[in-house]
């Protein structure tokens, strides 16, 4: 009878420790999964576009598309680039999982050489890592030929 009692206590002790460890692991995994997805993130595909060869006066249109891969609703405040670039973008809130776009119209009339042009995308959102504004830089390039 003593052996049965000792065995029962031992089994109960092991099961208690096993359940405690299991709960700890599940909780840890749950917290890790929650922090895996950033609060604020726009995933552009692509972030760089090559427009190819152009001569003076050529124009090209292209589109940068993105998905809100964060947990927070995104909203673009303003998109800017050099004077050779006309921009239009998705207005209003973009919920997690939804997509948006930035339409780009490039006019090479004032260009004399090949160039990479930066497009600044400024969001209304705050970057949780820095406490400042959330923004990204996209780029496109062209090869100027005479």
Legacy VTK file of the C-alpha trace (Angstrom):
# vtk DataFile Version 3.0
C-alpha trace
ASCII
DATASET POLYDATA
POINTS 146 float
0.000 0.000 0.000
2.863 2.371 0.721
4.264 1.802 -2.750
0.893 2.623 -4.317
0.644 5.824 -2.279
4.214 6.862 -3.150
3.529 6.089 -6.812
0.322 8.168 -6.772
2.098 11.153 -5.167
4.934 10.861 -7.682
2.500 10.771 -10.629
0.610 13.765 -9.252
3.869 15.716 -8.820
4.985 14.918 -12.385
1.581 15.849 -13.863
1.506 19.138 -11.938
4.979 20.068 -13.204
4.070 18.956 -16.733
0.912 21.096 -16.771
2.778 24.097 -15.352
5.493 23.755 -17.981
2.918 23.307 -20.764
1.009 26.434 -19.700
4.249 28.406 -19.496
5.292 27.329 -23.001
1.881 28.073 -24.518
1.803 31.501 -22.906
5.327 32.265 -24.095
4.498 31.175 -27.637
1.335 33.274 -27.588
3.240 36.377 -26.520
5.937 35.713 -29.128
3.332 35.346 -31.869
1.691 38.612 -30.837
4.925 40.582 -31.069
5.966 38.915 -34.334
3.676 41.166 -36.406
4.707 44.842 -36.213
2.092 47.404 -35.261
2.858 49.579 -38.286
4.201 48.149 -41.535
3.612 48.714 -45.232
5.150 46.050 -47.493
5.840 47.398 -50.970
6.407 45.039 -53.871
8.623 46.265 -55.416
10.430 49.123 -53.661
12.553 49.837 -56.762
11.418 50.029 -60.409
13.666 50.271 -63.460
11.914 52.295 -66.195
14.496 51.421 -68.844
15.878 53.589 -71.644
14.377 57.008 -72.250
15.108 59.983 -74.477
14.477 63.617 -73.610
10.732 64.256 -73.533
9.650 60.622 -72.987
7.105 59.929 -70.259
6.408 56.736 -68.332
3.756 55.601 -65.904
4.300 52.979 -63.222
2.668 51.850 -59.981
4.068 50.937 -56.585
1.660 48.625 -54.742
1.746 47.783 -51.060
-0.043 45.723 -48.458
-0.662 46.772 -44.872
1.143 43.901 -43.123
0.978 45.511 -39.676
-1.671 45.371 -36.965
-2.680 49.049 -37.177
-4.683 50.827 -39.873
-2.335 52.818 -42.138
-2.979 56.154 -43.786
-0.715 57.985 -46.205
-0.318 61.656 -45.326
1.721 62.761 -48.356
3.934 61.348 -51.095
6.627 63.533 -52.651
9.385 63.370 -55.268
11.245 65.691 -57.638
9.437 68.040 -60.055
9.749 65.488 -62.885
7.346 63.172 -61.050
3.582 63.480 -60.652
2.122 61.273 -57.910
-1.282 60.029 -56.835
-1.925 57.582 -54.004
-4.595 55.674 -52.103
-6.440 58.094 -49.838
-8.040 57.200 -46.523
-7.484 54.369 -44.036
-5.932 51.090 -45.195
-6.850 48.282 -42.797
-4.472 45.412 -41.992
-4.364 43.020 -44.946
-5.682 45.610 -47.419
-3.678 47.023 -50.315
-2.931 50.495 -51.576
-0.993 52.003 -54.450
1.083 54.949 -55.523
0.688 55.936 -59.176
3.803 57.527 -60.671
4.003 59.621 -63.847
7.560 60.493 -64.902
8.388 63.173 -67.496
11.987 63.279 -68.761
11.626 66.666 -70.514
13.998 68.440 -68.117
16.482 65.568 -67.717
19.991 65.442 -69.215
21.346 62.205 -67.711
20.390 58.865 -66.154
19.118 59.107 -62.619
17.589 57.288 -59.670
14.613 59.212 -58.284
13.510 58.866 -54.659
9.851 58.946 -53.644
9.167 59.783 -49.988
6.061 58.132 -48.548
4.942 59.746 -45.281
2.215 58.084 -43.236
-0.054 59.621 -40.598
1.013 56.729 -38.329
3.732 56.886 -35.686
6.662 54.498 -35.909
6.544 52.579 -32.596
10.310 51.925 -32.748
11.303 55.595 -32.946
8.240 57.500 -31.715
8.517 59.647 -34.855
6.575 59.535 -38.099
6.415 56.308 -40.105
7.852 56.813 -43.599
9.501 54.881 -46.414
11.579 55.684 -49.479
10.774 54.114 -52.843
12.959 54.521 -55.913
12.769 54.328 -59.673
15.484 54.838 -62.236
15.834 55.390 -65.945
18.659 55.261 -68.438
18.947 58.456 -70.441
19.893 57.925 -74.090
20.334 60.586 -76.755
LINES 1 147
146 0 1 2 3 4 5 6 7 8 9 10 11 12 13 14 15 16 17 18 19 20 21 22 23 24 25 26 27 28 29 30 31 32 33 34 35 36 37 38 39 40 41 42 43 44 45 46 47 48 49 50 51 52 53 54 55 56 57 58 59 60 61 62 63 64 65 66 67 68 69 70 71 72 73 74 75 76 77 78 79 80 81 82 83 84 85 86 87 88 89 90 91 92 93 94 95 96 97 98 99 100 101 102 103 104 105 106 107 108 109 110 111 112 113 114 115 116 117 118 119 120 121 122 123 124 125 126 127 128 129 130 131 132 133 134 135 136 137 138 139 140 141 142 143 144 145
